[in-house]
Amino acid sequence: METKPLNKLMLEGEIIQQLHTVFDPEIPVDIYELGLIYDIDIQPDGFVTVRMTLTSPACPAAGQIPVEVEEKVRKVAGVKDVLVDIVWDPPWTPERMSEAAKLELGFF
């Protein structure tokens, strides 16, 4: 039986939709709009690597957010496995936030 190739663009959109549902409990903006997601790599076999950071290494939700990201991305049809790679370089700064997030958090 022949399998259909992944539509990476569509899959990435569905993954991003899931990431919009993950929040740092202390900030009323999702992690995607906060600019915590640095890269989403989708392999043809359905293996996804999410390269992300946190607002600080001392983030109280550091143990919770990556687990939630993995669970939510794993729910997307076509995703076979997920690796969440937490990186600290480049460090997160408020400049990484979307305009909507800056507006929501009063950065204007």
Secondary structure, DSSP 8 states (H G I E B T S, - for coil): -------HHHHHHHHHHHHTT-B-TTSSSBHHHHT-EEEEEE-TTSEEEEEE--S-TT-TTTTTHHHHHHHHHHTSTT--EEEEEE--SS---GGGS-HHHHHHTT--
